[in-house]
């Protein structure tokens, strides 16, 4: 890090390395030239020595001496002893010449040739034989002269050939040495030229380095000026200290932030400006820790929050510390305001949710009394006028209930807590049912309703039929309301490649202005105020449609022309439903309650007298026996006294609310521990429903209560005279769910599914015991959750209920409670196996 004119350490190192490398290269080049020159000198000396040597002369003399020895032999005369001595002298000279040539190392290259070796061997054999003759009796030489002359005549060619071969070998050696000297001289010249070029390149490089250094110095000067300008104009304080943390530099921003003049700050300890971290005595300042927050102190003693980073650097071989500091007082104040605003908004959201819950309860409770009473009055003898009045009151109540439901749907969708099913449904069946329900409204507007399936016939699709119906009702209802004397056509098209269902609702109504098309899906938006004032509605319908489509991962849009009509289109994910073995090929219709419902013993726990009266009358007219409790505690007490088939439990009650009462009944062994408990409440928000199901309720139905809603209460309850192994085990099964499964899968597939559940259940029950012994409540909760889900799917409601209780206990870490309930779980499982075995038999 360089500050305020600090030298460029990297540039200096680069220059030093470059100079060292250049010097090494120069020394290497000079050494190479020197060594090569010495080698050339040795070669020249060797060549000169070879030219002065007597090797070639010795070879030539070998032939000469052989001739002189031969002539001396010819002059040999027994009468003249000096001729014998002359021959012996020439023999000794030739003998020595042959020994020199044969044994000398410099002559060995001659005898690489096989012919030369043979020639030498012949000569040496002659000399050995003649030497033996001379040593034994010199007097016999004259008598052997003829023989010796004949032998020497045959040796003359051998001596001549050996001499010529030697001259040739030595000639080749001299030629090779001369070539080597020539090549060495060429290499020496090249090395010298390369050295000259390298020196020239080095000079050029030094010139460029000088230029580079000059420019770098200028650049460093400009960088220094820019750096000083940046630091001087920086909005953040820049403080430089030495290794003892005394201030050595203090920029203008630091003067403004701390209130010290630069001259006053120079020399001060850093602790006068920045409060050390009291929790870290070993490192009170955040050296090298990045950006941190600490408290700083101004000249007047004011403490303020600051954001700073401290880094160590080397300046002129001395350690220094550079601190960058920013005053974050304004930012912290803004953050506190933002947090306060967030808390206020969250409080507002909680208040809104509470308001919706309270208003839902307060509106649904009187609606329950109103609509329930109207339904009871319908069963009495009414004249035509009274029937019209009752019908008008009922329609008004239904409209009000629809508005309440719209508000609750918006709340649930905005909270992201609306759960979607993924079951088989028939889109055409849904449209037909909507047309039946909307027939009166369409007739009143003199509209015609049409359904057209575009492309191949649409069978069963996977999705949430309730939500698909809800968005279709809103779209078709809107089209009917804003169309008179016209046509409302619904088009359905299934794309098997994209696995999507497109719904188009086309009308010939008043249309929508182009500028309003982008806002029609907003809440409370009215495209035509004049017409909208004449048509009842909350303005939430298309807002709910938008939320539903987005939650299901679909797309939507609209096209319209004023006075011509409108087209609303929706695309939803929709995979074809797999056709299971035994499944019906036609659309499965909604189950209708049996016409003759057997009598049940029902306990109604409700604090509102009017609601108790309405439910009592509806249940009695349906042929049931009813007992009443005015609060949760009374309901718990009555549940201990006798067995009921069904308990209808209100949520908000004095003394003990429905949630606590349900938990008390489920958690304590008694006559109704496994009896079906149905929560009847006006609060149908997701949190309340989830809490009720977790507490042990089997089902939740919302107020206002109708006879149709009450008829669903008796699904899966004990029927008088039904065969069962034990009165307490008959509540283990949900007959309605199981009947649906049988009709969907077929008898054989359903039996196999049930057997698979039993096999898997035995293993899961054993694993649950092991997890309790290991006290692994996390895995226990997960396994209990999966086991409960499997039980619910196959309609084993009793086991599902107790497993959900175990899941809650495991989540809360109550190991001992679970251990105490294992016997109860095992008993429920044994009863379940017994019941399923009887039904299978």
C-alpha positions, -999 to 999 in steps of 0.1 A, spaced: 0 0 0 16 33 -10 6 66 5 20 102 2 49 95 -21 60 61 -8 86 44 -30 76 18 -55 89 -14 -39 77 -35 -68 94 -13 -94 127 -14 -75 127 -52 -72 119 -54 -109 149 -32 -118 173 -52 -95 162 -85 -109 166 -73 -145 201 -60 -138 211 -93 -121 197 -113 -150 216 -92 -175 249 -95 -156 245 -133 -153 239 -135 -190 269 -114 -198 292 -135 -175 278 -167 -191 285 -154 -226 321 -144 -218 327 -177 -200 314 -196 -231 337 -176 -254 367 -181 -232 361 -219 -229 355 -222 -266 387 -202 -274 407 -225 -252 393 -255 -270 402 -240 -304 437 -233 -292 441 -269 -281 428 -282 -314 452 -259 -333 481 -270 -311 471 -306 -317 470 -301 -354 504 -284 -354 518 -312 -334 505 -338 -358 521 -321 -387 556 -321 -370 553 -357 -358 574 -385 -373 545 -409 -376 542 -406 -413 580 -406 -417 582 -437 -396 558 -455 -419 577 -443 -450 610 -453 -434 595 -488 -427 593 -494 -465 628 -477 -470 644 -498 -443 629 -530 -457 644 -522 -491 679 -514 -476 677 -547 -456 669 -565 -488 699 -549 -506 722 -557 -477 711 -594 -479 719 -594 -517 755 -581 -509 760 -607 -482 793 -626 -488 807 -652 -465 842 -642 -474 835 -606 -463 824 -604 -427 816 -567 -429 787 -576 -453 772 -599 -426 775 -571 -401 758 -546 -425 729 -570 -430 725 -575 -393 725 -537 -387 698 -532 -413 679 -562 -398 680 -546 -363 668 -512 -377 639 -527 -396 631 -549 -366 629 -517 -344 608 -499 -370 583 -528 -370 582 -529 -332 575 -491 -331 547 -493 -356 532 -525 -342 532 -514 -306 528 -477 -307 493 -463 -297 493 -437 -324 497 -464 -351 467 -485 -338 441 -468 -360 460 -484 -390 454 -519 -378 417 -514 -375 417 -527 -411 419 -566 -412 444 -565 -442 468 -543 -423 467 -566 -393 475 -596 -415 503 -577 -432 519 -568 -398 515 -604 -386 534 -617 -417 562 -592 -412 564 -600 -375 565 -638 -383 594 -632 -407 613 -611 -383 608 -637 -355 620 -665 -377 650 -646 -390 659 -635 -355 660 -671 -343 682 -680 -372 707 -653 -364 707 -661 -327 713 -698 -332 741 -696 -359 751 -665 -377 774 -687 -400 744 -702 -416 732 -669 -430 749 -671 -463 734 -706 -469 699 -692 -460 703 -661 -482 683 -675 -510 654 -686 -487 655 -652 -470 654 -634 -503 624 -654 -514 605 -646 -482 614 -609 -484 602 -609 -520 568 -621 -508 568 -596 -479 575 -566 -500 539 -562 -510 527 -566 -474 551 -539 -462 541 -516 -490 504 -521 -484 508 -515 -446 527 -483 -453 501 -470 -478 472 -479 -453 490 -460 -426 496 -429 -448 459 -430 -457 447 -432 -421 470 -404 -410 458 -383 -439 422 -388 -429 430 -379 -393 447 -346 -403 417 -338 -425 393 -344 -397 413 -323 -372 413 -294 -397 375 -297 -401 371 -296 -363 393 -266 -361 373 -249 -388 339 -257 -370 354 -245 -337 364 -212 -353 329 -208 -368 313 -214 -334 337 -190 -318 328 -164 -344 291 -170 -338 294 -168 -300 314 -135 -305 287 -122 -328 259 -133 -304 278 -116 -275 280 -84 -296 243 -86 -303 235 -94 -267 256 -64 -255 238 -43 -282 204 -56 -270 214 -49 -234 223 -14 -243 190 -9 -260 172 -26 -231 190 -3 -207 179 26 -227 143 14 -227 145 8 -189 158 43 -185 128 56 -205 105 33 -185 119 44 -152 116 80 -162 79 75 -173 72 54 -141 87 82 -120 64 107 -137 34 83 -134 42 78 -97 43 115 -92 9 119 -109 -5 90 -89 9 106 -57 -8 138 -66 -41 120 -74 -39 100 -42 -33 130 -21 -62 148 -39 -85 118 -34 -76 115 3 -79 153 7 -114 154 -9 -126 121 5 -158 122 25 -144 95 48 -118 102 74 -83 89 65 -60 87 95 -24 74 93 -5 64 125 29 50 132 36 17 149 30 33 183 -5 45 171 5 82 171 -13 101 143 10 111 114 -16 121 87 -50 136 91 -72 145 61 -98 172 57 -128 148 62 -112 137 95 -110 174 106 -147 178 98 -158 146 115 -137 149 147 -134 187 150 -96 186 153 -74 207 131 -47 187 113 -19 203 133 -38 195 165 -44 159 155 -8 151 145 9 134 173 -22 124 192 -29 88 202 -55 70 182 -73 62 214 -82 99 217 -104 95 186 -115 59 185 -128 40 215 -111 6 218 -131 -26 220 -135 -32 257 -143 -69 251 -110 -76 234 -80 -67 255 -55 -85 232 -67 -67 200 -85 -35 210 -85 -22 175 -98 -42 145 -65 -46 126 -70 -65 94 -106 -75 103 -123 -56 74 -152 -33 80 -163 -31 116 -184 -8 138 -170 10 168 -176 42 188 -156 73 180 -152 105 200 -152 141 187 -131 170 200 -160 181 223 -163 146 238 -194 136 218 -195 99 211 -209 87 178 -211 54 159 -185 49 132 -177 23 106 -140 18 100 -113 -5 87 -76 -5 98 -48 -19 76 -11 -22 82 14 -9 56 51 -3 51 61 33 45 99 40 42 107 6 58 86 16 89 53 -1 99 23 23 98 -15 19 101 -40 34 78 -76 39 92 -106 47 70 -135 59 91 -171 70 83 -196 86 105 -228 65 104 -249 84 128 -274 94 102 -275 58 88 -280 43 123 -308 68 129 -325 59 96 -321 22 105 -338 26 138 -366 45 121 -369 17 95 -370 -10 123 -396 10 141 -416 14 109 -412 -24 103 -424 -32 138 -453 -8 133 -462 -25 100 -459 -59 115 -481 -48 144 -506 -35 119 -505 -68 100 -511 -87 133 -539 -63 141 -554 -68 107 -552 -106 110 -567 -104 145 -594 -80 132 -602 -104 103 -604 -134 128 -626 -115 152 -648 -101 125 -651 -135 109 -663 -149 142 -686 -120 149 -701 -121 114 -704 -158 111 -719 -164 145 -751 -143 138 -751 -156 102 -752 -191 116 -783 -183 136 -799 -164 107 -793 -189 79 -798 -219 102 -832 -205 114 -842 -198 78 -835 -234 69 -856 -246 98 -885 -223 88 -884 -237 53 -895 -270 68 -927 -254 82 -959 -246 65 -954 -213 46 -977 -195 23 -964 -181 -10 -956 -146 4 -938 -160 34 -918 -183 11 -907 -153 -10 -897 -134 21 -877 -163 34 -861 -168 0 -851 -130 -1 -837 -133 35 -817 -164 26 -803 -148 -6 -792 -117 14 -776 -139 40 -758 -160 13 -745 -128 -3 -732 -116 30 -716 -150 37 -700 -149 2 -685 -114 10 -671 -127 43 -656 -157 25 -640 -134 -1 -623 -114 27 -610 -146 43 -597 -160 10 -578 -128 4 -563 -130 39 -553 -167 35 -538 -162 0 -518 -131 10 -505 -150 40 -494 -179 18 -511 -204 40 -538 -217 17 -531 -253 10 -538 -269 -24 -549 -305 -31 -536 -326 -60 -564 -350 -68 -582 -361 -99 -611 -339 -112 -631 -333 -144 -630 -297 -156 -662 -302 -177 -680 -316 -147 -671 -285 -127 -683 -262 -155 -717 -280 -157 -722 -277 -120 -714 -240 -121 -739 -236 -149 -766 -253 -128 -758 -230 -99 -757 -199 -121 -788 -207 -141 -811 -184 -122 -786 -155 -125 -781 -161 -162 -819 -163 -168 -824 -130 -149 -799 -113 -173 -815 -132 -202 -780 -147 -210 -772 -180 -227 -746 -203 -212 -724 -225 -234 -695 -249 -229 -671 -259 -257 -642 -283 -254 -615 -273 -279 -594 -301 -293 -595 -337 -279 -619 -347 -252 -607 -338 -217 -606 -365 -191 -596 -365 -155 -568 -340 -146 -547 -336 -115 -551 -304 -94 -573 -288 -67 -609 -290 -79 -621 -267 -51 -599 -238 -62 -604 -244 -99 -642 -242 -92 -637 -211 -71 -618 -192 -98 -643 -204 -125 -672 -192 -104 -657 -158 -101 -649 -155 -139 -683 -169 -150 -702 -150 -124 -685 -117 -135 -693 -125 -171 -730 -131 -163 -733 -99 -142 -719 -76 -169 -737 -92 -198 -774 -87 -207 -793 -104 -235 -760 -120 -246 -739 -151 -245 -714 -164 -220 -692 -192 -234 -666 -212 -215 -639 -229 -236 -617 -256 -222 -585 -268 -239 -560 -293 -225 -524 -292 -238 -510 -328 -233 -475 -317 -243 -473 -288 -218 -496 -305 -193 -517 -274 -189 -554 -265 -189 -565 -233 -206 -599 -218 -195 -614 -191 -216 -645 -172 -205 -660 -152 -234 -689 -128 -230 -707 -103 -252 -712 -78 -224 -703 -42 -219 -666 -47 -223 -636 -30 -206 -617 1 -216 -582 -7 -229 -566 16 -202 -583 -4 -175 -573 -39 -186 -540 -39 -166 -559 -30 -134 -590 -52 -135 -573 -79 -114 -565 -54 -86 -586 -55 -54 -617 -32 -53 -611 -20 -89 -643 -10 -108 -637 -4 -146 -671 13 -151 -682 31 -119 -718 37 -132 -724 1 -140 -705 -12 -110 -727 8 -87 -757 -10 -101 -741 -44 -96 -735 -58 -62 -701 -71 -53 -670 -65 -31 -646 -60 -59 -625 -89 -46 -635 -115 -71 -608 -110 -97 -583 -102 -70 -590 -137 -56 -587 -152 -91 -553 -135 -95 -540 -148 -62 -553 -183 -68 -537 -186 -103 -503 -172 -90 -504 -196 -61 -511 -226 -84 -483 -215 -108 -505 -205 -136 -509 -174 -159 -539 -152 -167 -549 -123 -189 -578 -105 -204 -588 -89 -238 -618 -66 -243 -635 -40 -265 -660 -15 -251 -695 -25 -262 -683 -57 -278 -675 -80 -249 -645 -95 -231 -623 -126 -230 -607 -138 -198 -582 -166 -201 -564 -187 -175 -537 -214 -179 -531 -238 -151 -507 -267 -147 -528 -299 -152 -513 -333 -157 -536 -361 -168 -547 -384 -140 -534 -419 -142 -561 -445 -148 -557 -469 -119 -569 -505 -119 -606 -506 -112 -610 -469 -116 -642 -458 -131 -640 -444 -166 -666 -418 -160 -663 -387 -138 -667 -395 -102 -696 -375 -89 -697 -359 -55 -709 -383 -28 -745 -378 -18 -754 -385 18 -777 -415 23 -813 -407 24 -818 -427 57 -791 -416 81 -791 -438 113 -796 -421 146 -765 -409 165 -758 -397 200 -743 -362 196 -729 -338 221 -731 -301 211 -706 -279 230 -716 -243 221 -718 -211 243 -742 -192 220 -778 -202 228 -791 -194 194 -765 -215 177 -773 -244 201 -810 -241 193 -803 -241 155 -779 -272 157 -802 -290 181 -833 -286 159 -814 -296 127 -800 -327 144 -832 -337 160 -851 -333 127 -825 -356 111 -833 -382 137 -804 -378 161 -802 -376 199 -786 -344 211 -770 -334 244 -759 -298 250 -730 -282 269 -727 -244 273 -689 -242 276 -658 -263 272 -655 -274 308 -691 -286 308 -684 -304 275 -653 -322 291 -674 -332 321 -702 -346 300 -677 -364 278 -665 -383 309 -700 -395 318 -710 -414 287 -700 -424 251 -711 -402 222 -709 -409 185 -699 -373 176 -689 -342 195 -696 -308 179 -671 -284 195 -672 -246 192 -639 -228 194 -644 -195 214 -662 -202 247 -660 -191 283 -644 -211 312 -626 -234 288 -623 -229 250 -628 -256 224 -590 -261 218 -583 -268 255 -614 -290 258 -604 -311 228 -569 -316 241 -583 -326 275 -606 -352 260 -579 -366 238 -552 -366 264 -571 -383 292 -583 -419 290 -621 -418 290 -653 -428 273 -648 -404 244 -610 -404 239 -613 -417 204 -647 -403 195 -649 -381 164 -646 -344 174 -658 -319 148 -647 -282 154 -676 -258 146 -661 -223 144 -664 -190 126 -626 -186 126 -614 -206 96 -580 -189 92 -552 -214 85 -536 -209 119 -568 -217 138 -576 -247 116 -541 -261 120 -542 -256 158 -576 -275 160 -563 -304 139 -531 -306 160 -552 -306 192 -570 -337 180 -601 -325 160 -610 -348 132 -625 -321 110 -633 -284 110 -665 -270 96 -672 -233 94 -702 -213 105 -729 -207 94 -740 -244 98 -763 -260 73 -779 -294 72 -757 -303 42 -726 -294 63 -739 -314 93 -746 -344 71 -708 -347 64 -702 -350 102 -715 -386 103 -690 -399 77 -670 -427 93 -690 -428 126 -704 -459 143 -737 -471 130 -761 -489 153 -759 -526 148 -727 -525 128 -703 -554 133 -672 -544 152 -648 -561 175 -650 -536 203 -670 -504 209 -639 -484 213 -623 -495 180 -651 -486 157 -639 -449 156 -606 -460 141 -618 -459 105 -632 -431 83 -657 -451 61 -662 -422 37 -626 -419 28 -623 -456 25 -654 -458 3 -639 -432 -20 -606 -452 -22 -625 -484 -30 -645 -468 -57 -614 -452 -72 -589 -480 -70 -612 -510 -71 -616 -538 -46 -584 -557 -55 -561 -527 -57 -575 -513 -25 -569 -545 -7 -533 -546 -18 -529 -510 -8 -543 -518 27 -520 -548 30 -489 -527 21 -500 -502 48 -501 -529 74 -467 -544 65 -451 -510 65 -469 -500 97 -454 -529 117 -419 -518 107 -426 -482 115 -441 -491 149 -409 -510 158 -387 -482 146 -407 -457 167 -399 -478 198 -362 -478 189 -362 -440 184 -378 -436 219 -351 -458 235 -325 -437 217 -343 -405 227 -340 -392 191 -371 -369 191 -362 -352 158 -363 -385 139 -393 -397 159 -413 -365 149 -405 -370 113 -414 -407 113 -446 -400 132 -455 -373 107 -450 -397 77 -469 -425 95 -498 -402 103 -499 -391 66 -501 -426 54 -529 -434 79 -550 -404 69 -547 -412 32 -560 -447 37 -588 -436 61 -573 -449 94 -584 -418 114 -579 -432 149 -542 -441 143 -538 -408 125 -551 -388 155 -528 -404 180 -497 -402 157 -503 -365 153 -504 -362 191 -471 -381 193 -456 -358 165 -465 -327 186 -450 -342 218 -418 -352 199 -415 -317 185 -418 -303 220 -392 -328 232 -415 -345 257 -398 -380 256 -414 -393 288 -449 -384 276 -443 -403 244 -429 -433 264 -461 -433 285 -482 -433 254 -465 -461 235 -488 -487 250 -518 -467 239 -503 -464 204 -497 -502 204 -533 -509 215 -547 -486 187 -524 -504 162 -536 -538 174 -573 -527 171 -566 -513 137 -551 -545 125 -580 -565 139 -607 -543 123 -589 -543 89 -585 -581 91 -623 -585 98 -632 -562 69 -608 -580 45 -624 -613 56 
